[in-house]
């Protein structure tokens, strides 16, 4: 009896976590023109991009899907006056990582940054 109640608690906790993980911010809307940086690296290397902190609750968000066969996000940190996002180059290819500056999780983008990343073998 004790074993089955433990399984029930674990199942309920897993269901709650699964529901919570499906909640997501709305997608970022149209991106204004912004700077584009080109980065070349080798497979297995880390790629870090930095964007300046902004005031009034504005945050940098990944605005568009990028090729997960080329890059995978591995970290994010506030470093001084910059927001630094770190990716691992996992496969050869080319992808663009686009960021939009939004107020919280709203769709309107006030600024943008694009990073075109080429990963060689």
C-alpha positions as CSV (number, residue, x, y, z in Angstrom):
1,X,0.0,0.0,0.0
2,X,2.8,2.4,0.9
3,X,4.5,1.7,-2.4
4,X,1.4,2.5,-4.5
5,X,0.8,5.8,-2.7
6,X,4.4,6.8,-3.4
7,X,3.9,6.0,-7.1
8,X,0.7,8.1,-7.1
9,X,2.6,11.1,-5.6
10,X,5.4,10.8,-8.2
11,X,2.8,10.5,-11.0
12,X,0.9,13.6,-9.9
13,X,4.2,15.6,-9.5
14,X,5.3,14.5,-13.0
15,X,1.9,15.6,-14.5
16,X,2.1,19.0,-12.8
17,X,5.7,19.6,-14.0
18,X,4.7,18.5,-17.5
19,X,1.8,21.0,-17.6
20,X,4.0,23.8,-16.2
21,X,6.7,23.2,-18.8
22,X,4.3,23.6,-21.7
23,X,3.5,27.2,-20.7
24,X,5.5,29.5,-22.9
25,X,5.9,33.2,-23.6
26,X,4.1,34.5,-26.7
27,X,6.3,34.6,-29.8
28,X,8.3,37.8,-30.6
29,X,6.6,39.8,-33.3
30,X,8.3,41.6,-36.2
31,X,11.9,42.5,-35.6
32,X,13.2,46.0,-36.3
33,X,16.4,46.4,-38.3
34,X,19.4,45.8,-36.1
35,X,23.1,44.8,-36.3
36,X,24.1,41.5,-37.7
37,X,27.3,39.7,-36.5
38,X,29.0,36.8,-38.3
39,X,30.7,34.1,-36.2
40,X,32.7,31.2,-37.5
41,X,33.8,28.3,-35.2
42,X,34.5,24.6,-35.1
43,X,32.3,21.8,-33.9
44,X,32.5,21.3,-30.1
45,X,33.4,24.9,-29.4
46,X,31.4,27.4,-27.3
47,X,29.9,30.5,-28.8
48,X,29.0,33.4,-26.6
49,X,27.0,36.4,-27.7
50,X,26.5,39.6,-25.6
51,X,23.8,42.2,-25.6
52,X,23.5,45.3,-23.4
53,X,21.1,45.4,-20.5
54,X,18.1,47.7,-21.0
55,X,16.0,49.5,-18.4
56,X,12.2,49.5,-17.8
57,X,11.7,45.8,-17.7
58,X,13.0,45.2,-21.2
59,X,14.6,41.8,-21.8
60,X,16.4,40.0,-24.7
61,X,14.5,37.0,-25.9
62,X,15.4,34.5,-28.7
63,X,13.0,35.7,-31.4
64,X,13.1,33.0,-34.0
65,X,13.9,29.3,-34.2
66,X,17.4,28.3,-35.1
67,X,18.9,25.0,-36.3
68,X,19.4,22.8,-33.2
69,X,21.6,20.5,-35.3
70,X,24.2,23.3,-35.5
71,X,23.8,25.1,-32.1
72,X,22.4,24.3,-28.7
73,X,22.0,26.9,-25.9
74,X,24.0,25.9,-22.9
75,X,23.8,28.9,-20.6
76,X,22.9,32.5,-19.9
77,X,24.2,35.0,-17.5
78,X,24.3,38.7,-16.5
79,X,27.9,39.8,-16.7
80,X,28.3,43.4,-15.7
81,X,26.2,45.5,-18.0
82,X,25.7,42.7,-20.5
83,X,23.4,39.7,-21.0
84,X,25.6,36.8,-22.3
85,X,24.0,33.8,-23.9
86,X,26.3,30.8,-24.5
87,X,25.8,28.1,-27.2
88,X,27.6,24.9,-28.0
89,X,28.5,24.2,-31.6
90,X,27.2,20.6,-32.1
91,X,27.3,20.1,-35.8
92,X,28.6,21.5,-39.1
93,X,26.3,24.0,-40.8
94,X,25.0,27.6,-40.7
95,X,22.2,29.1,-38.6
96,X,21.0,32.5,-37.5
97,X,20.2,33.3,-33.9
98,X,17.8,36.3,-33.7
99,X,17.1,38.2,-30.5
100,X,14.4,40.7,-29.9
101,X,14.2,43.2,-27.0
102,X,10.7,43.1,-25.5
103,X,9.1,44.5,-22.5
104,X,8.7,41.3,-20.4
105,X,7.1,38.6,-22.4
106,X,5.1,40.8,-24.8
107,X,5.4,40.3,-28.5
108,X,6.5,43.8,-29.5
109,X,10.2,44.0,-30.2
110,X,12.0,47.4,-29.6
111,X,15.4,46.3,-30.8
112,X,17.0,43.3,-32.5
113,X,20.4,41.5,-32.8
114,X,21.2,38.8,-35.2
115,X,24.1,36.4,-35.1
116,X,24.9,34.3,-38.2
117,X,26.9,31.3,-37.0
118,X,28.9,29.0,-39.3
119,X,30.2,25.8,-37.7
120,X,32.8,23.8,-39.6
121,X,33.9,20.3,-38.9
